């Protein structure tokens, strides 16, 4: 296909990743499902664990989004998209989502009508940006810490393997 399609699996920790993509030739649907930088998506259908998650697209690549995601159109002069994304992924908002979702066999759903009824406190744009900036800073620090921990764990695993390989070698026979 011509265009990558963003799906639930591409929504990771509030961001969109470009991993494990499927591709479609959908020129006739391109304008309707085209993703733009700053778009916030809400996962309306999935397992109870994943329904209600949101993510923001920060990329530049032309791509489409799957029909089970809802694009949240918002006015940039009234609402900061990254603030909205943080709000939707907040534990209290997720808990609210669990209270209104419907479930059937292995599928849960929060439709657009229920999403429109989510409680949202109006906060001026300047305050939204201030809160978002603080959350961005904390997220960046956590990402750096995660990277350092992964690196340390990999180094530990390599060191452990090297020690075991060295210590468990059969004794050399003297000739």
C-alpha positions as CSV (number, residue, x, y, z in Angstrom):
1,X,0.0,0.0,0.0
2,X,0.9,3.6,-0.3
3,X,0.0,5.1,3.1
4,X,0.9,3.7,6.6
5,X,-2.1,3.3,8.9
6,X,-1.9,4.1,12.6
7,X,-3.6,1.6,14.8
8,X,-3.9,0.9,18.6
9,X,-0.5,-0.8,18.7
10,X,1.1,2.5,17.5
11,X,-0.3,4.3,20.6
12,X,2.5,3.9,23.2
13,X,2.6,6.0,26.4
14,X,0.7,8.9,24.9
15,X,2.7,9.1,21.7
16,X,2.5,7.5,18.2
17,X,5.2,5.2,17.2
18,X,5.8,4.2,13.6
19,X,6.4,0.5,14.4
20,X,4.6,-2.5,12.9
21,X,2.6,-0.5,10.4
22,X,0.2,-1.8,7.8
23,X,-0.2,0.1,4.5
24,X,-3.2,1.0,2.3
25,X,-3.9,2.5,-1.0
26,X,-6.7,4.8,0.0
27,X,-6.6,7.8,-2.1
28,X,-10.4,8.3,-2.1
29,X,-10.4,8.2,1.8
30,X,-7.1,10.1,2.2
31,X,-8.6,13.5,3.2
32,X,-11.0,11.9,5.7
33,X,-8.4,9.7,7.5
34,X,-5.3,11.8,6.9
35,X,-3.2,12.3,10.0
36,X,-1.8,15.8,10.8
37,X,0.9,16.8,13.2
38,X,-0.7,17.6,16.6
39,X,-3.7,15.3,16.0
40,X,-4.9,13.6,19.2
41,X,-6.4,10.1,18.9
42,X,-8.7,8.2,21.3
43,X,-9.0,4.4,21.1
44,X,-12.7,3.7,21.2
45,X,-12.7,-0.1,20.7
46,X,-10.3,-2.6,22.2
47,X,-9.8,-4.7,25.3
48,X,-10.8,-3.1,28.5
49,X,-7.1,-2.4,29.2
50,X,-6.6,-0.4,26.0
51,X,-9.9,1.2,25.3
52,X,-9.8,4.9,26.2
53,X,-6.1,5.5,25.7
54,X,-5.1,8.5,23.7
55,X,-2.0,9.5,21.9
56,X,-0.7,12.5,19.9
57,X,0.9,12.4,16.5
58,X,4.1,14.5,16.4
59,X,5.4,13.2,13.0
60,X,5.4,14.6,9.6
61,X,4.8,11.6,7.4
62,X,1.6,11.3,5.4
63,X,-0.4,8.5,7.0
64,X,-4.0,7.4,7.8
65,X,-5.7,6.3,11.0
66,X,-7.7,3.2,11.6
67,X,-11.5,3.5,11.9
68,X,-11.6,2.4,15.5
69,X,-9.7,5.4,16.6
70,X,-11.4,8.8,17.1
71,X,-9.6,11.9,16.0
72,X,-10.3,14.7,18.5
73,X,-10.8,17.9,16.6
74,X,-10.0,20.8,18.8
75,X,-9.3,24.5,18.4
76,X,-5.7,25.3,19.1
77,X,-6.7,28.7,20.3
78,X,-8.8,27.1,23.1
79,X,-7.1,23.8,23.8
80,X,-3.5,22.6,23.8
81,X,-3.4,19.2,22.1
82,X,-0.7,17.8,24.3
83,X,-2.5,19.0,27.4
84,X,-5.6,17.2,26.1
85,X,-3.6,14.0,25.6
86,X,-2.2,14.1,29.1
87,X,-5.7,14.7,30.5
88,X,-7.2,11.8,28.6
89,X,-4.4,9.5,29.8
90,X,-4.6,10.6,33.4
91,X,-5.6,7.9,35.9
92,X,-8.7,9.8,37.0
93,X,-9.9,10.2,33.4
94,X,-9.1,6.6,32.6
95,X,-11.2,5.5,35.6
96,X,-14.1,7.6,34.4
97,X,-13.7,5.9,31.0
98,X,-14.0,2.5,32.6
99,X,-17.2,3.6,34.3
100,X,-18.9,4.5,31.0
101,X,-17.5,1.9,28.6
102,X,-19.6,-1.0,27.4
103,X,-18.2,-4.5,27.2
104,X,-19.0,-7.6,25.2
105,X,-16.9,-10.7,24.5
106,X,-13.3,-9.6,24.5
107,X,-14.2,-6.1,23.3
108,X,-14.9,-2.8,25.1
109,X,-16.1,0.4,23.7
110,X,-16.4,4.1,24.5
111,X,-18.2,5.7,21.7
112,X,-18.0,9.3,20.6
113,X,-21.1,10.3,22.4
114,X,-19.8,9.1,25.7
115,X,-16.4,10.7,25.0
116,X,-18.2,14.1,24.4
117,X,-19.7,13.7,27.9
118,X,-16.3,13.3,29.7
119,X,-15.9,15.8,32.5
120,X,-13.5,18.5,31.4
121,X,-12.5,21.4,33.5
122,X,-12.1,24.6,31.5
123,X,-8.6,25.9,32.0
124,X,-7.2,28.9,30.1
125,X,-4.7,28.2,27.4
126,X,-1.8,29.7,29.3
127,X,-2.4,27.4,32.3
128,X,-2.8,24.4,30.0
129,X,0.6,25.2,28.4
130,X,2.2,25.6,31.8
131,X,0.9,22.3,33.0
132,X,1.8,20.6,29.7
133,X,5.4,22.0,29.9
134,X,5.8,20.6,33.5
135,X,4.5,17.2,32.4
136,X,6.7,17.3,29.3
137,X,9.7,17.9,31.5
138,X,8.8,15.1,33.9
139,X,8.2,12.8,30.9
140,X,11.6,13.6,29.5
141,X,13.3,12.9,32.8
142,X,11.5,9.6,33.1
143,X,12.5,8.7,29.5
144,X,16.2,9.4,30.3
145,X,15.9,7.4,33.5
146,X,14.4,4.5,31.6
147,X,17.2,4.6,29.0
148,X,19.8,4.6,31.8
149,X,18.2,1.7,33.5
150,X,17.9,-0.3,30.3
151,X,21.6,0.4,29.5
152,X,22.6,-0.7,33.0
153,X,20.6,-3.9,32.8
154,X,22.2,-4.7,29.5
155,X,25.6,-4.1,30.9
156,X,24.8,-6.2,33.9
157,X,23.6,-9.1,31.7
158,X,26.8,-8.9,29.5
159,X,29.0,-8.8,32.6
160,X,27.1,-11.8,34.2
161,X,27.5,-13.8,31.0
162,X,31.2,-13.0,30.7
163,X,31.8,-14.0,34.4
164,X,29.8,-17.2,33.9
165,X,31.6,-18.1,30.7
166,X,35.0,-17.5,32.3
167,X,34.3,-19.3,35.6
168,X,32.5,-22.3,34.0
169,X,35.2,-23.2,31.5
170,X,36.5,-26.7,31.8
171,X,39.9,-26.9,33.4
172,X,42.8,-26.9,31.0
173,X,44.7,-30.2,31.1
174,X,48.4,-30.0,31.4
175,X,50.3,-31.8,28.7
